[in-house]
Amino acid sequence: MTSDIPAGDFPSGHIPAGRPLFSLLEDTLVSAESGRLTVHGRWGAVEVTDSSPLVREALHRMGLGPVSLENIPVLFNDFVLWKSSGKIGAQWLRLRRTLDRLGGCVVPSLGLQDGAGPILSLIAVVGNAVFRCPHVADEQLITIRPGASIEDVDGDHVLVCDGLSYTAVLHRPPATGIVKSLLDGETTIAEVAAGSEVGKEVVSDVVAYLASAGFILTEGTGKTDRTSTGHR
């Protein structure tokens, strides 16, 4: 199936060395009646206007837990294009339109190449949250937003901060150690990597995900380093 959505660049986007994973919140239900899809979530029902096989397959897989959407055959070439050039293909743009519409029902997660599941997941606390992963340079001075802290929530380590659209669940190392290093004060991706046994690529991935959720502030601006996330 073709799409009339043009391919394009992902401005200032981060291309993870790890595995981008996506799922739906556990209390989200997808129903199909009269050929139309409806996603029922904690903020109400969202009618999905695109009921293409791509969207149906993606939502089905996401309902099973964190998955690599590039494993959907029609998305594979777009994934290769993105990893090699940073450009976004038409099929991914088509799916992203639906994911943006679903907002906080979508859970973006980050996995390593070990296939052992996510190390970090972003859980929305508002219905209109939108995920975009920005680029943060290795030598750029960064700090965690004031007021952010790690809390124990139902046995999980969760990074929280009032006023943000997401919390960040730290499932396993090295995510927890990276966040603790960031909480120590102003630093850079390169410094965090040098002070641990974690490669810069992994630290960069974690920082980019945290930046997308609004947790990261950049040098001299006092502003969140993120693109198109949060309230719309």
PAGUTOR-764796 format. One record per residue: residue in three letters; x, y, z of N, C-alpha, C in turn; residue number from 1. Coordinates in Angstrom, 3 decimals. Layout:
BEGIN
<atom 'ala', <X, Y, Z>, <X, Y, Z>, <X, Y, Z>, NUM>
...
END
This chain:
BEGIN
<atom 'met', <0.851, -1.196, 0.000>, <0.000, 0.000, 0.000>, <0.876, 1.230, 0.000>, 1>
<atom 'thr', <0.518, 2.205, -0.798>, <1.284, 3.441, -0.872>, <0.649, 4.521, -0.026>, 2>
<atom 'ser', <1.414, 5.585, 0.194>, <0.922, 6.714, 0.987>, <1.249, 7.993, 0.265>, 3>
<atom 'asp', <0.388, 9.005, 0.418>, <0.662, 10.289, -0.218>, <1.453, 11.218, 0.689>, 4>
<atom 'ile', <1.940, 10.701, 1.824>, <2.748, 11.508, 2.735>, <4.184, 11.505, 2.235>, 5>
<atom 'pro', <4.786, 12.663, 1.972>, <6.141, 12.675, 1.427>, <7.179, 12.305, 2.466>, 6>
<atom 'ala', <8.276, 11.708, 2.001>, <9.400, 11.451, 2.888>, <10.097, 12.766, 3.189>, 7>
<atom 'gly', <10.846, 12.796, 4.294>, <11.529, 14.036, 4.638>, <12.568, 13.826, 5.707>, 8>
<atom 'asp', <13.188, 14.904, 6.159>, <14.202, 14.836, 7.188>, <13.556, 14.890, 8.570>, 9>
<atom 'phe', <14.270, 14.378, 9.548>, <13.863, 14.452, 10.937>, <14.723, 15.542, 11.556>, 10>
<atom 'pro', <14.236, 16.812, 11.628>, <15.101, 17.913, 12.036>, <15.649, 17.728, 13.444>, 11>
<atom 'ser', <16.967, 17.857, 13.567>, <17.651, 17.797, 14.855>, <17.361, 16.503, 15.603>, 12>
<atom 'gly', <17.023, 15.437, 14.906>, <16.648, 14.205, 15.565>, <17.840, 13.359, 15.960>, 13>
<atom 'his', <17.645, 12.557, 17.000>, <18.660, 11.618, 17.472>, <18.372, 10.249, 16.881>, 14>
<atom 'ile', <19.391, 9.593, 16.359>, <19.258, 8.236, 15.838>, <19.894, 7.295, 16.852>, 15>
<atom 'pro', <19.097, 6.532, 17.594>, <19.648, 5.710, 18.672>, <20.574, 4.614, 18.156>, 16>
<atom 'ala', <21.645, 4.376, 18.916>, <22.483, 3.210, 18.661>, <21.780, 1.953, 19.180>, 17>
<atom 'gly', <20.916, 2.150, 20.192>, <20.148, 1.042, 20.734>, <18.881, 0.791, 19.934>, 18>
<atom 'arg', <17.909, 0.161, 20.575>, <16.687, -0.253, 19.890>, <15.506, 0.595, 20.350>, 19>
<atom 'pro', <14.930, 1.410, 19.462>, <13.693, 2.116, 19.810>, <12.548, 1.101, 19.897>, 20>
<atom 'leu', <11.839, 1.121, 20.994>, <10.723, 0.200, 21.217>, <9.463, 1.008, 21.497>, 21>
<atom 'phe', <8.317, 0.456, 21.124>, <7.047, 1.137, 21.349>, <6.018, 0.144, 21.866>, 22>
<atom 'ser', <5.154, 0.633, 22.736>, <4.047, -0.176, 23.246>, <2.894, 0.749, 23.593>, 23>
<atom 'leu', <1.784, 0.153, 24.006>, <0.644, 0.910, 24.515>, <0.581, 0.751, 26.027>, 24>
<atom 'leu', <0.072, 1.763, 26.711>, <-0.139, 1.641, 28.151>, <-0.950, 0.391, 28.455>, 25>
<atom 'glu', <-0.666, -0.222, 29.589>, <-1.294, -1.497, 29.925>, <-2.810, -1.410, 29.995>, 26>
<atom 'asp', <-3.344, -0.244, 30.342>, <-4.802, -0.130, 30.475>, <-5.450, 0.365, 29.185>, 27>
<atom 'thr', <-4.739, 0.241, 28.061>, <-5.250, 0.686, 26.769>, <-5.826, -0.500, 25.995>, 28>
<atom 'leu', <-6.982, -0.301, 25.389>, <-7.658, -1.351, 24.621>, <-7.907, -0.843, 23.210>, 29>
<atom 'val', <-7.610, -1.667, 22.217>, <-7.887, -1.341, 20.815>, <-9.063, -2.182, 20.349>, 30>
<atom 'ser', <-10.106, -1.517, 19.839>, <-11.281, -2.226, 19.333>, <-11.474, -1.911, 17.862>, 31>
<atom 'ala', <-12.071, -2.855, 17.158>, <-12.353, -2.677, 15.725>, <-13.801, -3.026, 15.472>, 32>
<atom 'glu', <-14.593, -2.022, 15.163>, <-16.013, -2.228, 14.876>, <-16.355, -1.515, 13.581>, 33>
<atom 'ser', <-17.096, -2.212, 12.735>, <-17.512, -1.654, 11.436>, <-16.325, -1.159, 10.619>, 34>
<atom 'gly', <-15.195, -1.881, 10.762>, <-14.010, -1.542, 9.984>, <-13.222, -0.363, 10.494>, 35>
<atom 'arg', <-13.589, 0.205, 11.650>, <-12.888, 1.368, 12.194>, <-12.203, 0.993, 13.497>, 36>
<atom 'leu', <-11.041, 1.574, 13.715>, <-10.269, 1.329, 14.927>, <-10.535, 2.415, 15.961>, 37>
<atom 'thr', <-10.669, 2.005, 17.209>, <-10.797, 2.953, 18.314>, <-9.862, 2.509, 19.428>, 38>
<atom 'val', <-9.090, 3.452, 19.934>, <-8.185, 3.169, 21.041>, <-8.793, 3.758, 22.308>, 39>
<atom 'his', <-9.059, 2.902, 23.277>, <-9.662, 3.314, 24.547>, <-8.552, 3.376, 25.598>, 40>
<atom 'gly', <-8.267, 4.581, 26.076>, <-7.210, 4.772, 27.059>, <-7.687, 5.526, 28.272>, 41>
<atom 'arg', <-6.765, 5.827, 29.161>, <-7.123, 6.469, 30.433>, <-7.616, 7.899, 30.254>, 42>
<atom 'trp', <-7.389, 8.486, 29.058>, <-7.876, 9.839, 28.801>, <-9.066, 9.844, 27.842>, 43>
<atom 'gly', <-9.670, 8.697, 27.652>, <-10.835, 8.627, 26.787>, <-10.568, 7.807, 25.540>, 44>
<atom 'ala', <-11.526, 7.833, 24.632>, <-11.425, 7.055, 23.395>, <-10.929, 7.941, 22.255>, 45>
<atom 'val', <-10.042, 7.373, 21.437>, <-9.520, 8.069, 20.268>, <-9.862, 7.231, 19.038>, 46>
<atom 'glu', <-10.596, 7.825, 18.116>, <-10.902, 7.119, 16.874>, <-9.719, 7.271, 15.914>, 47>
<atom 'val', <-9.249, 6.136, 15.428>, <-8.107, 6.130, 14.524>, <-8.630, 6.239, 13.096>, 48>
<atom 'thr', <-8.310, 7.329, 12.435>, <-8.844, 7.552, 11.093>, <-8.136, 6.715, 10.036>, 49>
<atom 'asp', <-6.916, 6.284, 10.320>, <-6.161, 5.450, 9.382>, <-6.280, 3.990, 9.837>, 50>
<atom 'ser', <-7.060, 3.203, 9.143>, <-7.244, 1.798, 9.504>, <-6.504, 0.882, 8.535>, 51>
<atom 'ser', <-5.375, 1.372, 7.998>, <-4.586, 0.598, 7.049>, <-3.990, -0.634, 7.727>, 52>
<atom 'pro', <-3.581, -1.644, 6.937>, <-2.925, -2.822, 7.515>, <-1.692, -2.462, 8.344>, 53>
<atom 'leu', <-0.945, -1.435, 7.922>, <0.225, -0.998, 8.683>, <-0.168, -0.573, 10.084>, 54>
<atom 'val', <-1.151, 0.299, 10.196>, <-1.569, 0.804, 11.505>, <-2.162, -0.314, 12.347>, 55>
<atom 'arg', <-2.967, -1.164, 11.758>, <-3.557, -2.277, 12.500>, <-2.480, -3.203, 13.059>, 56>
<atom 'glu', <-1.486, -3.536, 12.220>, <-0.421, -4.432, 12.661>, <0.413, -3.789, 13.764>, 57>
<atom 'ala', <0.722, -2.489, 13.619>, <1.525, -1.801, 14.623>, <0.800, -1.759, 15.972>, 58>
<atom 'leu', <-0.477, -1.409, 15.969>, <-1.214, -1.324, 17.229>, <-1.373, -2.701, 17.864>, 59>
<atom 'his', <-1.560, -3.722, 17.029>, <-1.649, -5.087, 17.569>, <-0.354, -5.463, 18.286>, 60>
<atom 'arg', <0.771, -5.215, 17.637>, <2.056, -5.570, 18.242>, <2.323, -4.751, 19.492>, 61>
<atom 'met', <2.006, -3.466, 19.441>, <2.246, -2.602, 20.592>, <1.400, -3.007, 21.786>, 62>
<atom 'gly', <0.244, -3.594, 21.536>, <-0.598, -4.065, 22.627>, <-0.027, -5.260, 23.354>, 63>
<atom 'leu', <0.987, -5.905, 22.759>, <1.604, -7.080, 23.369>, <2.802, -6.728, 24.245>, 64>
<atom 'gly', <3.257, -5.480, 24.165>, <4.416, -5.059, 24.943>, <5.400, -4.316, 24.072>, 65>
<atom 'pro', <6.537, -3.875, 24.640>, <7.522, -3.096, 23.873>, <8.049, -3.889, 22.676>, 66>
<atom 'val', <7.904, -3.309, 21.493>, <8.302, -4.009, 20.269>, <9.093, -3.072, 19.351>, 67>
<atom 'ser', <9.901, -3.681, 18.492>, <10.618, -2.946, 17.451>, <9.715, -2.869, 16.232>, 68>
<atom 'leu', <9.188, -1.697, 15.949>, <8.220, -1.570, 14.867>, <8.857, -1.785, 13.492>, 69>
<atom 'glu', <10.186, -1.688, 13.405>, <10.810, -1.928, 12.107>, <10.689, -3.386, 11.675>, 70>
<atom 'asn', <10.287, -4.264, 12.597>, <10.077, -5.661, 12.236>, <8.808, -5.861, 11.414>, 71>
<atom 'ile', <7.963, -4.836, 11.348>, <6.825, -4.885, 10.417>, <7.407, -4.738, 9.006>, 72>
<atom 'pro', <7.176, -5.715, 8.135>, <7.857, -5.701, 6.831>, <7.763, -4.391, 6.077>, 73>
<atom 'val', <6.588, -3.740, 6.070>, <6.430, -2.525, 5.277>, <7.241, -1.363, 5.852>, 74>
<atom 'leu', <7.686, -1.462, 7.115>, <8.469, -0.394, 7.741>, <9.969, -0.627, 7.658>, 75>
<atom 'phe', <10.396, -1.818, 7.247>, <11.812, -2.154, 7.343>, <12.684, -1.223, 6.497>, 76>
<atom 'asn', <12.288, -0.971, 5.262>, <13.096, -0.100, 4.396>, <13.174, 1.318, 4.943>, 77>
<atom 'asp', <12.073, 1.804, 5.542>, <12.088, 3.134, 6.155>, <13.055, 3.170, 7.336>, 78>
<atom 'phe', <13.109, 2.081, 8.091>, <14.011, 2.011, 9.237>, <15.469, 2.048, 8.764>, 79>
<atom 'val', <15.785, 1.295, 7.736>, <17.141, 1.292, 7.189>, <17.507, 2.683, 6.680>, 80>
<atom 'leu', <16.578, 3.342, 5.997>, <16.801, 4.698, 5.495>, <17.092, 5.656, 6.640>, 81>
<atom 'trp', <16.298, 5.563, 7.696>, <16.468, 6.454, 8.859>, <17.815, 6.236, 9.536>, 82>
<atom 'lys', <18.182, 4.968, 9.757>, <19.439, 4.673, 10.433>, <20.643, 5.120, 9.606>, 83>
<atom 'ser', <20.523, 5.079, 8.294>, <21.660, 5.394, 7.438>, <21.765, 6.873, 7.092>, 84>
<atom 'ser', <20.634, 7.578, 7.074>, <20.666, 8.960, 6.590>, <19.935, 9.962, 7.477>, 85>
<atom 'gly', <19.125, 9.489, 8.409>, <18.325, 10.402, 9.225>, <17.031, 10.819, 8.577>, 86>
<atom 'lys', <16.789, 10.383, 7.346>, <15.558, 10.741, 6.656>, <14.415, 9.816, 7.073>, 87>
<atom 'ile', <13.217, 10.387, 7.100>, <12.031, 9.636, 7.496>, <11.237, 9.277, 6.251>, 88>
<atom 'gly', <10.961, 8.011, 6.065>, <10.216, 7.548, 4.904>, <8.717, 7.735, 5.062>, 89>
<atom 'ala', <8.011, 7.574, 3.958>, <6.573, 7.855, 3.918>, <5.770, 6.917, 4.808>, 90>
<atom 'gln', <6.170, 5.645, 4.899>, <5.391, 4.708, 5.704>, <5.513, 5.020, 7.195>, 91>
<atom 'trp', <6.738, 5.371, 7.638>, <6.879, 5.732, 9.049>, <6.136, 7.027, 9.363>, 92>
<atom 'leu', <6.170, 7.995, 8.452>, <5.423, 9.227, 8.670>, <3.927, 8.929, 8.800>, 93>
<atom 'arg', <3.468, 7.989, 8.004>, <2.056, 7.618, 8.078>, <1.717, 7.048, 9.459>, 94>
<atom 'leu', <2.555, 6.141, 9.941>, <2.302, 5.555, 11.255>, <2.486, 6.596, 12.353>, 95>
<atom 'arg', <3.494, 7.456, 12.212>, <3.744, 8.449, 13.259>, <2.564, 9.396, 13.427>, 96>
<atom 'arg', <1.852, 9.673, 12.343>, <0.669, 10.522, 12.446>, <-0.340, 9.898, 13.423>, 97>
<atom 'thr', <-0.524, 8.580, 13.330>, <-1.439, 7.899, 14.250>, <-0.889, 7.892, 15.666>, 98>
<atom 'leu', <0.399, 7.609, 15.831>, <0.986, 7.571, 17.168>, <0.887, 8.933, 17.849>, 99>
<atom 'asp', <1.108, 10.011, 17.080>, <0.964, 11.352, 17.651>, <-0.469, 11.596, 18.110>, 100>
<atom 'arg', <-1.421, 11.121, 17.344>, <-2.827, 11.306, 17.696>, <-3.179, 10.548, 18.988>, 101>
<atom 'leu', <-2.532, 9.416, 19.192>, <-2.791, 8.633, 20.406>, <-2.108, 9.225, 21.632>, 102>
<atom 'gly', <-1.128, 10.092, 21.434>, <-0.514, 10.839, 22.532>, <0.012, 9.965, 23.643>, 103>
<atom 'gly', <-0.489, 10.216, 24.853>, <0.018, 9.551, 26.046>, <-0.277, 8.070, 26.134>, 104>
<atom 'cys', <-1.099, 7.541, 25.256>, <-1.341, 6.092, 25.247>, <-0.125, 5.327, 24.732>, 105>
<atom 'val', <0.773, 6.018, 24.027>, <1.963, 5.398, 23.452>, <3.119, 5.468, 24.447>, 106>
<atom 'val', <3.810, 4.348, 24.642>, <4.954, 4.273, 25.549>, <6.231, 4.076, 24.725>, 107>
<atom 'pro', <7.063, 5.121, 24.584>, <8.354, 4.945, 23.918>, <9.356, 4.350, 24.914>, 108>
<atom 'ser', <10.065, 3.333, 24.490>, <11.070, 2.697, 25.336>, <12.387, 2.601, 24.590>, 109>
<atom 'leu', <13.447, 2.389, 25.340>, <14.784, 2.233, 24.768>, <15.350, 0.898, 25.201>, 110>
<atom 'gly', <15.781, 0.108, 24.229>, <16.435, -1.151, 24.523>, <17.872, -1.151, 24.030>, 111>
<atom 'leu', <18.658, -2.099, 24.515>, <20.008, -2.297, 24.006>, <19.961, -3.341, 22.896>, 112>
<atom 'gln', <21.099, -3.600, 22.290>, <21.144, -4.595, 21.234>, <21.201, -6.020, 21.780>, 113>
<atom 'asp', <21.099, -6.173, 23.109>, <21.124, -7.514, 23.704>, <19.777, -8.222, 23.626>, 114>
<atom 'gly', <18.740, -7.498, 23.203>, <17.425, -8.108, 23.064>, <16.765, -8.473, 24.373>, 115>
<atom 'ala', <17.251, -7.912, 25.491>, <16.749, -8.286, 26.813>, <15.635, -7.382, 27.320>, 116>
<atom 'gly', <15.008, -6.617, 26.448>, <13.937, -5.738, 26.876>, <14.442, -4.350, 27.172>, 117>
<atom 'pro', <13.524, -3.433, 27.477>, <13.918, -2.018, 27.638>, <14.737, -1.755, 28.884>, 118>
<atom 'ile', <15.588, -0.732, 28.782>, <16.293, -0.236, 29.968>, <15.583, 0.988, 30.515>, 119>
<atom 'leu', <14.756, 1.624, 29.690>, <14.075, 2.860, 30.072>, <12.780, 2.971, 29.286>, 120>
<atom 'ser', <11.727, 3.434, 29.958>, <10.451, 3.693, 29.283>, <9.909, 5.036, 29.737>, 121>
<atom 'leu', <9.306, 5.766, 28.810>, <8.662, 7.037, 29.128>, <7.160, 6.808, 29.265>, 122>
<atom 'ile', <6.618, 7.133, 30.434>, <5.196, 6.946, 30.715>, <4.543, 8.315, 30.848>, 123>
<atom 'ala', <3.585, 8.583, 29.995>, <2.941, 9.898, 30.002>, <2.028, 10.059, 31.211>, 124>
<atom 'val', <1.941, 11.293, 31.684>, <1.009, 11.630, 32.761>, <-0.070, 12.577, 32.251>, 125>
<atom 'val', <-0.007, 12.904, 30.964>, <-1.036, 13.718, 30.306>, <-1.402, 13.035, 28.994>, 126>
<atom 'gly', <-2.590, 13.279, 28.521>, <-3.062, 12.602, 27.331>, <-2.478, 13.127, 26.035>, 127>
<atom 'asn', <-1.968, 14.359, 26.017>, <-1.511, 14.956, 24.766>, <0.009, 14.988, 24.642>, 128>
<atom 'ala', <0.690, 14.084, 25.336>, <2.141, 13.994, 25.220>, <2.526, 13.456, 23.847>, 129>
<atom 'val', <3.601, 14.008, 23.273>, <4.098, 13.563, 21.977>, <5.602, 13.347, 22.075>, 130>
<atom 'phe', <6.070, 12.219, 21.579>, <7.473, 11.838, 21.681>, <8.245, 12.248, 20.432>, 131>
<atom 'arg', <9.321, 13.020, 20.617>, <10.305, 13.292, 19.591>, <11.678, 13.210, 20.253>, 132>
<atom 'cys', <12.609, 12.553, 19.630>, <13.918, 12.308, 20.238>, <14.940, 13.298, 19.671>, 133>
<atom 'pro', <15.366, 14.315, 20.436>, <16.275, 15.336, 19.916>, <17.737, 14.902, 20.020>, 134>
<atom 'his', <18.571, 15.559, 19.253>, <20.011, 15.309, 19.325>, <20.640, 16.198, 20.386>, 135>
<atom 'val', <21.491, 15.598, 21.227>, <22.284, 16.337, 22.209>, <23.745, 15.965, 21.953>, 136>
<atom 'ala', <24.585, 16.957, 21.690>, <25.985, 16.692, 21.359>, <26.745, 16.153, 22.561>, 137>
<atom 'asp', <27.776, 15.341, 22.293>, <28.538, 14.684, 23.360>, <29.203, 15.670, 24.308>, 138>
<atom 'glu', <29.622, 16.822, 23.798>, <30.346, 17.800, 24.625>, <29.446, 18.932, 25.120>, 139>
<atom 'gln', <28.162, 18.884, 24.828>, <27.247, 19.940, 25.248>, <26.973, 19.837, 26.743>, 140>
<atom 'leu', <27.071, 20.968, 27.444>, <26.789, 20.971, 28.876>, <25.296, 20.780, 29.104>, 141>
<atom 'ile', <24.972, 19.825, 29.968>, <23.577, 19.507, 30.256>, <23.385, 19.337, 31.755>, 142>
<atom 'thr', <22.146, 19.474, 32.190>, <21.800, 19.221, 33.580>, <20.365, 18.719, 33.647>, 143>
<atom 'ile', <20.069, 17.998, 34.698>, <18.700, 17.553, 34.930>, <17.870, 18.733, 35.421>, 144>
<atom 'arg', <16.638, 18.806, 34.971>, <15.744, 19.884, 35.391>, <15.619, 19.912, 36.921>, 145>
<atom 'pro', <15.714, 21.092, 37.538>, <15.558, 21.192, 38.994>, <14.235, 20.583, 39.454>, 146>
<atom 'gly', <14.287, 19.875, 40.551>, <13.097, 19.232, 41.094>, <12.947, 17.781, 40.690>, 147>
<atom 'ala', <13.754, 17.344, 39.723>, <13.675, 15.946, 39.295>, <14.326, 15.048, 40.339>, 148>
<atom 'ser', <13.751, 13.883, 40.534>, <14.293, 12.933, 41.507>, <13.868, 11.520, 41.128>, 149>
<atom 'ile', <14.598, 10.554, 41.666>, <14.259, 9.150, 41.459>, <13.406, 8.681, 42.630>, 150>
<atom 'glu', <12.240, 8.146, 42.315>, <11.347, 7.622, 43.342>, <11.125, 6.136, 43.133>, 151>
<atom 'asp', <10.771, 5.453, 44.210>, <10.405, 4.038, 44.130>, <8.898, 3.962, 43.942>, 152>
<atom 'val', <8.465, 3.488, 42.774>, <7.043, 3.382, 42.466>, <6.737, 1.919, 42.141>, 153>
<atom 'asp', <6.040, 1.273, 43.056>, <5.679, -0.135, 42.870>, <6.889, -0.995, 42.554>, 154>
<atom 'gly', <7.999, -0.714, 43.233>, <9.208, -1.508, 43.043>, <10.087, -1.086, 41.893>, 155>
<atom 'asp', <9.666, -0.083, 41.127>, <10.468, 0.419, 40.014>, <11.132, 1.742, 40.382>, 156>
<atom 'his', <12.327, 1.970, 39.850>, <12.953, 3.277, 39.961>, <12.382, 4.170, 38.870>, 157>
<atom 'val', <11.803, 5.312, 39.270>, <11.128, 6.190, 38.323>, <11.644, 7.612, 38.509>, 158>
<atom 'leu', <12.101, 8.210, 37.409>, <12.514, 9.610, 37.431>, <11.277, 10.470, 37.226>, 159>
<atom 'val', <11.028, 11.384, 38.160>, <9.822, 12.205, 38.115>, <10.196, 13.673, 38.275>, 160>
<atom 'cys', <9.325, 14.539, 37.774>, <9.482, 15.977, 37.978>, <8.140, 16.639, 37.722>, 161>
<atom 'asp', <7.695, 17.435, 38.663>, <6.412, 18.118, 38.508>, <6.422, 19.002, 37.263>, 162>
<atom 'gly', <5.293, 19.000, 36.559>, <5.123, 19.872, 35.414>, <5.500, 19.270, 34.079>, 163>
<atom 'leu', <6.096, 18.089, 34.073>, <6.467, 17.451, 32.819>, <5.370, 16.499, 32.352>, 164>
<atom 'ser', <5.400, 16.183, 31.073>, <4.371, 15.323, 30.496>, <4.657, 13.838, 30.687>, 165>
<atom 'tyr', <5.898, 13.515, 31.052>, <6.300, 12.118, 31.194>, <7.004, 11.873, 32.525>, 166>
<atom 'thr', <6.957, 10.640, 32.988>, <7.918, 10.114, 33.944>, <8.788, 9.118, 33.185>, 167>
<atom 'ala', <9.952, 8.784, 33.739>, <10.862, 7.853, 33.080>, <11.096, 6.659, 33.992>, 168>
<atom 'val', <10.643, 5.490, 33.581>, <10.861, 4.268, 34.350>, <12.232, 3.715, 33.986>, 169>
<atom 'leu', <13.082, 3.521, 34.987>, <14.446, 3.028, 34.786>, <14.433, 1.533, 35.084>, 170>
<atom 'his', <14.273, 0.727, 34.058>, <14.038, -0.699, 34.248>, <15.260, -1.447, 34.759>, 171>
<atom 'arg', <16.433, -1.102, 34.237>, <17.630, -1.872, 34.575>, <18.871, -1.080, 34.172>, 172>
<atom 'pro', <20.053, -1.546, 34.646>, <21.289, -0.896, 34.206>, <21.424, -1.004, 32.688>, 173>
<atom 'pro', <22.081, -0.003, 32.096>, <22.803, 1.095, 32.755>, <21.974, 2.357, 32.947>, 174>
<atom 'ala', <20.668, 2.309, 32.687>, <19.856, 3.528, 32.743>, <19.907, 4.185, 34.120>, 175>
<atom 'thr', <19.784, 3.388, 35.180>, <19.753, 3.964, 36.528>, <21.064, 4.668, 36.852>, 176>
<atom 'gly', <22.195, 4.024, 36.546>, <23.493, 4.630, 36.823>, <23.715, 5.907, 36.041>, 177>
<atom 'ile', <23.269, 5.937, 34.788>, <23.422, 7.143, 33.972>, <22.620, 8.291, 34.570>, 178>
<atom 'val', <21.383, 8.015, 34.969>, <20.543, 9.073, 35.539>, <21.121, 9.573, 36.857>, 179>
<atom 'lys', <21.653, 8.686, 37.685>, <22.262, 9.122, 38.943>, <23.458, 10.028, 38.676>, 180>
<atom 'ser', <24.236, 9.733, 37.653>, <25.356, 10.606, 37.292>, <24.856, 11.972, 36.847>, 181>
<atom 'leu', <23.782, 11.996, 36.086>, <23.217, 13.266, 35.635>, <22.683, 14.087, 36.806>, 182>
<atom 'leu', <22.154, 13.414, 37.805>, <21.607, 14.119, 38.969>, <22.693, 14.751, 39.834>, 183>
<atom 'asp', <23.956, 14.369, 39.624>, <25.053, 14.924, 40.422>, <25.370, 16.369, 40.050>, 184>
<atom 'gly', <24.889, 16.838, 38.908>, <25.138, 18.225, 38.525>, <25.488, 18.353, 37.057>, 185>
<atom 'glu', <25.835, 19.576, 36.657>, <26.114, 19.856, 35.258>, <27.233, 18.958, 34.740>, 186>
<atom 'thr', <27.037, 18.419, 33.551>, <28.000, 17.472, 33.001>, <27.812, 17.409, 31.492>, 187>
<atom 'thr', <28.442, 16.450, 30.862>, <28.259, 16.188, 29.436>, <28.112, 14.690, 29.230>, 188>
<atom 'ile', <27.633, 14.324, 28.064>, <27.531, 12.907, 27.731>, <28.905, 12.254, 27.789>, 189>
<atom 'ala', <29.914, 12.943, 27.261>, <31.274, 12.407, 27.252>, <31.788, 12.173, 28.669>, 190>
<atom 'glu', <31.507, 13.109, 29.583>, <31.966, 12.957, 30.961>, <31.273, 11.801, 31.666>, 191>
<atom 'val', <29.988, 11.663, 31.450>, <29.263, 10.547, 32.073>, <29.806, 9.219, 31.573>, 192>
<atom 'ala', <30.062, 9.138, 30.269>, <30.597, 7.901, 29.702>, <31.997, 7.606, 30.236>, 193>
<atom 'ala', <32.839, 8.646, 30.368>, <34.207, 8.456, 30.849>, <34.240, 8.017, 32.309>, 194>
<atom 'gly', <33.232, 8.428, 33.068>, <33.185, 8.080, 34.484>, <32.518, 6.753, 34.768>, 195>
<atom 'ser', <32.171, 6.038, 33.729>, <31.507, 4.742, 33.899>, <32.060, 3.778, 32.861>, 196>
<atom 'glu', <31.541, 2.575, 32.856>, <31.951, 1.583, 31.863>, <30.943, 1.512, 30.718>, 197>
<atom 'val', <30.167, 2.564, 30.568>, <29.129, 2.615, 29.544>, <29.627, 3.437, 28.368>, 198>
<atom 'gly', <29.407, 2.969, 27.171>, <29.833, 3.693, 25.979>, <29.053, 4.968, 25.771>, 199>
<atom 'lys', <29.657, 5.923, 25.042>, <28.988, 7.195, 24.784>, <27.676, 6.998, 24.034>, 200>
<atom 'glu', <27.607, 5.986, 23.177>, <26.391, 5.772, 22.400>, <25.198, 5.487, 23.304>, 201>
<atom 'val', <25.413, 4.669, 24.341>, <24.318, 4.336, 25.258>, <23.926, 5.548, 26.088>, 202>
<atom 'val', <24.932, 6.274, 26.601>, <24.644, 7.485, 27.378>, <23.878, 8.483, 26.511>, 203>
<atom 'ser', <24.298, 8.636, 25.270>, <23.634, 9.565, 24.355>, <22.182, 9.168, 24.131>, 204>
<atom 'asp', <21.922, 7.874, 23.991>, <20.545, 7.398, 23.816>, <19.687, 7.751, 25.025>, 205>
<atom 'val', <20.197, 7.473, 26.214>, <19.434, 7.740, 27.433>, <19.169, 9.240, 27.564>, 206>
<atom 'val', <20.186, 10.063, 27.318>, <20.016, 11.514, 27.419>, <18.986, 12.007, 26.418>, 207>
<atom 'ala', <19.017, 11.478, 25.201>, <18.052, 11.903, 24.181>, <16.625, 11.567, 24.597>, 208>
<atom 'tyr', <16.417, 10.382, 25.149>, <15.076, 10.016, 25.609>, <14.639, 10.919, 26.759>, 209>
<atom 'leu', <15.547, 11.180, 27.705>, <15.198, 12.072, 28.816>, <14.929, 13.484, 28.311>, 210>
<atom 'ala', <15.693, 13.928, 27.315>, <15.461, 15.256, 26.740>, <14.093, 15.326, 26.089>, 211>
<atom 'ser', <13.679, 14.264, 25.416>, <12.365, 14.259, 24.771>, <11.247, 14.388, 25.787>, 212>
<atom 'ala', <11.505, 13.925, 27.002>, <10.502, 14.007, 28.062>, <10.583, 15.300, 28.850>, 213>
<atom 'gly', <11.596, 16.149, 28.556>, <11.706, 17.438, 29.223>, <12.616, 17.462, 30.423>, 214>
<atom 'phe', <13.323, 16.355, 30.708>, <14.165, 16.298, 31.902>, <15.509, 16.998, 31.732>, 215>
<atom 'ile', <15.961, 17.209, 30.498>, <17.302, 17.728, 30.253>, <17.270, 19.207, 29.903>, 216>
<atom 'leu', <18.093, 19.991, 30.602>, <18.291, 21.400, 30.285>, <19.682, 21.568, 29.706>, 217>
<atom 'thr', <19.828, 22.523, 28.785>, <21.100, 22.692, 28.098>, <21.811, 23.960, 28.528>, 218>
<atom 'glu', <23.086, 24.016, 28.230>, <23.971, 25.099, 28.634>, <23.461, 26.470, 28.203>, 219>
<atom 'gly', <23.359, 27.360, 29.166>, <23.110, 28.757, 28.868>, <21.685, 29.133, 28.528>, 220>
<atom 'thr', <20.840, 28.128, 28.286>, <19.490, 28.466, 27.847>, <18.466, 28.329, 28.959>, 221>
<atom 'gly', <18.707, 27.367, 29.873>, <17.698, 27.086, 30.885>, <16.453, 26.489, 30.290>, 222>
<atom 'lys', <16.564, 26.062, 29.026>, <15.404, 25.511, 28.344>, <15.572, 24.019, 28.133>, 223>
<atom 'thr', <14.456, 23.355, 28.039>, <14.481, 21.939, 27.785>, <14.965, 21.671, 26.376>, 224>
<atom 'asp', <15.905, 20.734, 26.223>, <16.386, 20.355, 24.894>, <15.515, 19.228, 24.370>, 225>
<atom 'arg', <14.487, 19.587, 23.648>, <13.560, 18.615, 23.110>, <12.878, 19.227, 21.901>, 226>
<atom 'thr', <12.196, 18.423, 21.139>, <11.460, 18.915, 19.983>, <10.081, 18.312, 19.953>, 227>
<atom 'ser', <9.066, 19.161, 19.851>, <7.689, 18.717, 19.637>, <7.225, 17.690, 20.649>, 228>
<atom 'thr', <7.458, 17.954, 21.927>, <6.973, 17.024, 22.943>, <6.166, 17.802, 23.956>, 229>
<atom 'gly', <5.439, 17.057, 24.767>, <4.649, 17.713, 25.806>, <3.318, 18.189, 25.297>, 230>
<atom 'his', <2.781, 19.233, 25.929>, <1.444, 19.726, 25.625>, <1.379, 20.281, 24.218>, 231>
<atom 'arg', <0.238, 20.068, 23.575>, <0.006, 20.597, 22.247>, <-1.152, 21.567, 22.290>, 232>
END
